[in-house]
């Protein structure tokens, strides 16, 4: 195999967006993924993409400034304001590119993009696909765009190759079920390996989310920040003694009117926050945890999401309805038992707003990266937006750095193979 100009680890929204853009820019590109191409976090994303598209029937009182303000408020004062405006401001172009590429988002009765509201948002600005299968549609669209790209599946990246000066020039991998060691050399390495939810007992993340990219970057000498800020989603489906990935109950269910109640029937969010059940995720998860400490109704391990007032629940939320049905729950008649679980790493490898780390030759985008967009707590549905924007920018940064001669060829230091 020829040495690729550019090597990408993982194949979710950020990885595939970047890989497609890299090919458009004429870069020889290789995609390497820990599992199969569709196995990352992206396909599990339910709620939607948060974006202000004023020409598509958005709420009249919505604006870029409002989206930025909501993001800053959710982040607890720890966002980078310039990064927030830069990334959120690029959202409309990113979504329009996806639409032009064939993405099929849900429409309302007038034929315009349907919108919902989620926690922390001051307006209805979250667009969706398949009711509650937005991530699956985004993944499908990007996989179609990436057809023909060379992909190495079932390859785990374990360490970066570095030159004597510390520049990253490839990775060491373990391939297949036998973990056969190998080396991939490249002029640039871009990490899009997702989060680390599987480090926790219960999570919404798939089994691949074990923090591999973060560990690789740290060993290569890159800086990381905000690792203490792991967002817990307030509502995953409660299953006694559950471990690993638990089915998510999208925040959009609360956006359509569902409310949280404890086992004694009392509202969990009443009097806690001005936005009530649509408060930011960290506020809602903390409120649930606090309420469970007193074991209301004798129950100390879950609360309930009462969605019985949502007509046509199964049509609006088919993914959630299927998970509930598998557990013997009918959301139109029964409150859904839910509990917080690890969901999203708000921190990660420190990058600028174009995906550059402080290690030459190493870039990062998506959940593995810390751009300053999320601060202490991510605003709902900003994750797919970030992946679309930052994936493209990372590819463009690699192309710019190559064109400017900032990524010279170098020999990797000796190491285990």
ROVOMI-987769 format. One record per residue (C-alpha): x, y, z. Coordinates in steps of 0.05 Angstrom, whole numbers, padded with zeros to 5 digits, always signed. Last residue first. Layout:
BEGIN
XYZ...
END
This chain:
BEGIN
+00117-00070+00314+00152-00043+00375+00191+00023+00366+00244+00056+00325+00234+00130+00313+00193+00145+00251+00229+00176+00192+00205+00244+00169+00169+00276+00111+00156+00350+00123+00088+00373+00148+00090+00449+00150+00105+00455+00075+00050+00506+00064+00010+00458+00019+00015+00403+00070-00010+00450+00125-00067+00475+00082-00088+00404+00063-00086+00382+00135-00126+00442+00157-00178+00429+00103-00187+00358+00128-00195+00384+00199-00245+00436+00177-00290+00385+00144-00291+00341+00206-00300+00403+00250-00365+00426+00218-00401+00360+00209-00377+00332+00275-00395+00395+00313-00466+00395+00286-00473+00322+00303-00453+00340+00374-00494+00403+00383-00557+00362+00391-00567+00379+00465-00520+00432+00493-00456+00400+00519-00437+00409+00592-00374+00436+00626-00349+00475+00566-00381+00449+00502-00351+00488+00444-00281+00496+00475-00248+00456+00419-00236+00393+00460-00229+00334+00413-00248+00261+00420-00321+00279+00411-00312+00305+00341-00246+00325+00309-00172+00313+00322-00106+00330+00286-00035+00304+00294+00020+00322+00245+00055+00371+00291+00033+00362+00363-00004+00421+00393-00069+00396+00363-00100+00424+00299-00174+00410+00288-00192+00475+00253-00224+00510+00313-00161+00499+00353-00149+00432+00386-00141+00404+00457-00152+00329+00460-00213+00315+00502-00267+00350+00541-00343+00346+00536-00342+00270+00537-00413+00248+00522-00464+00198+00549-00452+00167+00617-00519+00145+00645-00579+00178+00679-00640+00135+00696-00705+00119+00662-00769+00078+00673-00819+00097+00619-00889+00115+00643-00940+00065+00616-00999+00075+00570-00972+00109+00507-00902+00088+00527-00919+00014+00522-00866-00023+00561-00848-00097+00555-00773-00086+00553-00769-00101+00478-00829-00055+00470-00790+00001+00504-00731-00007+00456-00779-00008+00396-00815+00054+00421-00750+00091+00431-00729+00077+00359-00798+00092+00331-00805+00160+00364-00857+00200+00325-00894+00140+00297-00890+00100+00362-00914+00160+00403-00976+00173+00362-01006+00218+00415-00958+00244+00467-00996+00249+00534-00971+00182+00558-00899+00207+00557-00887+00202+00632-00813+00193+00641-00802+00154+00705-00750+00152+00759-00696+00101+00772-00650+00069+00825-00677+00091+00892-00749+00067+00893-00786+00061+00959-00840+00110+00937-00787+00165+00938-00717+00136+00953-00688+00199+00985-00623+00194+00946-00665+00184+00883-00685+00257+00883-00613+00281+00884-00594+00235+00827-00654+00259+00786-00638+00332+00800-00565+00321+00781-00586+00289+00715-00633+00346+00700-00582+00400+00715-00527+00366+00675-00574+00357+00616-00594+00430+00609-00665+00446+00632-00721+00421+00588-00759+00386+00644-00765+00453+00679-00736+00510+00638-00736+00557+00699-00697+00506+00739-00710+00463+00801-00780+00486+00821-00813+00425+00788-00759+00382+00757-00775+00316+00790-00851+00319+00787-00882+00276+00842-00915+00209+00825-00887+00172+00885-00841+00132+00840-00811+00197+00815-00836+00239+00757-00803+00266+00694-00846+00300+00642-00863+00287+00569-00885+00347+00527-00855+00340+00457-00788+00368+00480-00789+00317+00535-00790+00263+00482-00738+00304+00444-00689+00287+00500-00682+00219+00468-00692+00156+00508-00625+00121+00499-00619+00046+00501-00565+00022+00550-00494+00005+00529-00452-00029+00581-00482-00059+00644-00555-00065+00666-00569-00092+00736-00643-00075+00730-00660-00042+00663-00674+00033+00660-00680+00063+00591-00632+00121+00586-00657+00189+00607-00615+00242+00642-00555+00238+00595-00492+00241+00637-00440+00289+00610-00367+00275+00625-00333+00339+00646-00271+00316+00684-00232+00311+00619-00236+00386+00611-00168+00390+00577-00119+00349+00537-00050+00367+00510-00014+00324+00459+00050+00287+00475+00042+00226+00431+00022+00185+00492-00033+00235+00505-00058+00230+00434-00060+00154+00436-00098+00155+00502-00149+00205+00474-00158+00162+00412-00170+00099+00452-00222+00129+00498-00264+00065+00505-00323+00080+00459-00322+00017+00416-00374-00018+00459-00429+00030+00439-00445+00092+00480-00509+00105+00519-00473+00087+00582-00476+00044+00645-00417+00017+00684-00371+00072+00661-00306+00066+00620-00353+00048+00562-00371+00122+00556-00303+00141+00529-00315+00185+00469-00308+00187+00394-00249+00162+00354-00242+00220+00305-00167+00225+00304-00131+00256+00245-00061+00232+00227-00017+00269+00178+00040+00251+00131+00022+00177+00138+00052+00111+00157+00007+00053+00179+00042+00000+00221+00021-00070+00241+00010-00116+00300-00037-00175+00292-00092-00169+00344-00116-00240+00332-00188-00218+00320-00166-00168+00267-00110-00117+00266-00072-00083+00321-00047-00015+00298+00015+00029+00303+00004+00098+00276+00032+00147+00226+00079+00206+00220+00068+00247+00283+00122+00300+00293+00162+00292+00357+00229+00318+00331+00258+00248+00328+00198+00227+00287+00134+00199+00315+00091+00138+00303+00027+00144+00343+00003+00088+00388-00054+00039+00396-00098+00045+00334-00146-00013+00332-00160-00045+00264-00226-00082+00255-00241-00046+00189-00188-00017+00143-00223+00029+00093-00201+00052+00024-00252+00102-00002-00297+00074-00057-00362+00096-00025-00350+00155+00022-00411+00196-00001-00456+00135+00010-00425+00125+00079-00438+00199+00094-00512+00193+00077-00522+00130+00117-00485+00159+00178-00529+00222+00176-00591+00178+00171-00570+00134+00229-00553+00195+00271-00622+00225+00259-00661+00163+00281-00713+00194+00327-00769+00211+00279-00734+00183+00218-00692+00247+00212-00689+00308+00256-00680+00383+00258-00668+00417+00325-00685+00491+00323-00748+00500+00364-00726+00557+00409-00694+00571+00477-00653+00508+00478-00626+00481+00543-00660+00413+00537-00690+00398+00470-00738+00433+00421-00765+00403+00358-00763+00422+00285-00793+00395+00221-00759+00418+00157-00810+00450+00111-00863+00412+00072-00921+00451+00101-00944+00391+00143-00875+00385+00174-00814+00352+00143-00766+00300+00169-00694+00300+00144-00670+00259+00085-00596+00268+00072-00581+00268-00003-00514+00303-00010-00549+00370-00020-00579+00360+00049-00511+00346+00079-00482+00408+00046-00541+00448+00074-00526+00421+00143-00453+00443+00140-00471+00512+00112-00522+00522+00168-00474+00499+00223-00415+00545+00208-00440+00597+00259-00445+00543+00312-00371+00527+00302-00344+00599+00300-00391+00626+00352-00375+00571+00402-00301+00576+00388-00301+00650+00403-00340+00640+00467-00293+00586+00493-00340+00548+00539-00330+00546+00614-00388+00590+00638-00432+00530+00654-00432+00501+00585-00508+00502+00580-00507+00578+00584-00454+00584+00530-00492+00538+00483-00557+00575+00495-00524+00642+00481-00493+00616+00416-00561+00589+00393-00593+00656+00410-00539+00695+00373-00548+00651+00312-00622+00669+00313-00690+00645+00335-00749+00691+00348-00785+00674+00283-00778+00599+00296-00747+00567+00235-00787+00559+00171-00731+00538+00125-00699+00605+00106-00676+00618+00178-00635+00555+00184-00611+00557+00256-00579+00490+00274-00583+00437+00327-00579+00369+00293-00624+00313+00315-00651+00274+00375-00629+00202+00363-00554+00193+00359-00541+00118+00357-00515+00119+00285-00461+00169+00304-00430+00131+00362-00388+00084+00319-00405+00016+00288-00424+00036+00217-00354+00024+00185-00342-00041+00222-00300-00043+00285-00238-00004+00306-00237+00039+00244-00183+00060+00195-00198+00107+00138-00142+00117+00087-00136+00180+00046-00092+00204-00011-00108+00278-00011-00138+00312-00072-00180+00364-00037-00245+00327-00053-00212+00265-00024-00199+00303+00041-00271+00327+00043-00298+00256+00040-00249+00234+00094-00266+00294+00138-00341+00282+00136-00328+00208+00146-00287+00219+00209-00331+00273+00240-00397+00237+00229-00371+00168+00248-00314+00130+00216-00255+00120+00262-00182+00138+00254-00164+00179+00193-00097+00177+00156-00073+00231+00108-00020+00231+00054-00028+00156+00050+00035+00115+00044+00024+00070-00016+00000+00000+00000
END
